[in-house]
Amino acid sequence: MTHHAAKLFPIALQELIAIGEKARKQREKGERAGHVARPRGARACKHGARGQSFTEKEKIQLTFNLK
């Protein structure tokens, strides 16, 4: 079993490196274009309810209304 893992590790490592390089290139391309990617939290909620907090009872009610 360890022999199998030893053969797969270099392949997985190369895949991860390739993914990282692709992400880096996309980031650099975006920075050159003049816009920087914002973190998810900044764009997660664009409607007027931002900052509104709900009680547990309200959260449960909203959850059931969505189903």
C-alpha positions as CSV (number, residue, x, y, z in Angstrom):
1,M,0.0,0.0,0.0
2,T,2.8,2.4,0.8
3,H,4.4,1.7,-2.5
4,H,1.2,2.8,-4.3
5,A,1.0,6.0,-2.2
6,A,4.7,6.7,-3.0
7,K,3.9,6.5,-6.7
8,L,0.9,8.7,-6.4
9,F,2.4,11.5,-4.3
10,P,4.6,13.0,-7.0
11,I,1.7,13.1,-9.4
12,A,-0.6,14.8,-6.8
13,L,2.2,17.3,-6.0
14,Q,2.6,18.2,-9.6
15,E,-1.2,18.7,-9.9
16,L,-1.3,21.0,-6.9
17,I,1.7,23.0,-8.2
18,A,-0.1,23.4,-11.6
19,I,-3.3,24.6,-9.9
20,G,-1.3,27.1,-7.8
21,E,0.5,28.4,-10.9
22,K,-2.8,28.8,-12.8
23,A,-4.3,30.7,-9.8
24,R,-1.3,33.0,-9.6
25,K,-1.4,33.8,-13.3
26,Q,-5.1,34.6,-13.1
27,R,-4.4,36.9,-10.1
28,E,-1.6,38.7,-11.9
29,K,-3.8,39.1,-15.0
30,G,-6.5,40.6,-12.9
31,E,-4.1,43.0,-11.2
32,R,-2.8,44.2,-14.5
33,A,-6.3,44.8,-15.7
34,G,-6.7,47.3,-12.9
35,H,-9.2,45.4,-10.7
36,V,-8.3,43.3,-7.7
37,A,-10.4,40.4,-6.6
38,R,-12.3,41.2,-3.5
39,P,-12.6,38.6,-0.7
40,R,-15.8,36.7,-0.6
41,G,-17.1,38.4,2.5
42,A,-17.2,41.8,0.8
43,R,-19.5,40.6,-2.0
44,A,-21.4,37.9,-0.2
45,C,-24.5,40.1,0.5
46,K,-25.4,42.9,-1.9
47,H,-29.0,43.5,-0.8
48,G,-30.4,45.7,1.9
49,A,-30.5,43.1,4.6
50,R,-26.7,43.3,5.2
51,G,-25.9,43.8,8.8
52,Q,-29.3,42.6,9.9
53,S,-29.3,39.9,12.5
54,F,-32.0,37.3,13.2
55,T,-33.0,35.5,16.3
56,E,-32.7,31.7,16.3
57,K,-36.5,31.5,15.9
58,E,-36.5,33.8,12.9
59,K,-33.6,31.8,11.3
60,I,-35.6,28.6,11.7
61,Q,-38.7,30.2,10.2
62,L,-36.7,31.6,7.2
63,T,-35.1,28.2,6.7
64,F,-38.5,26.5,6.4
65,N,-39.9,29.3,4.1
66,L,-37.0,28.6,1.7
67,K,-37.9,24.9,1.3
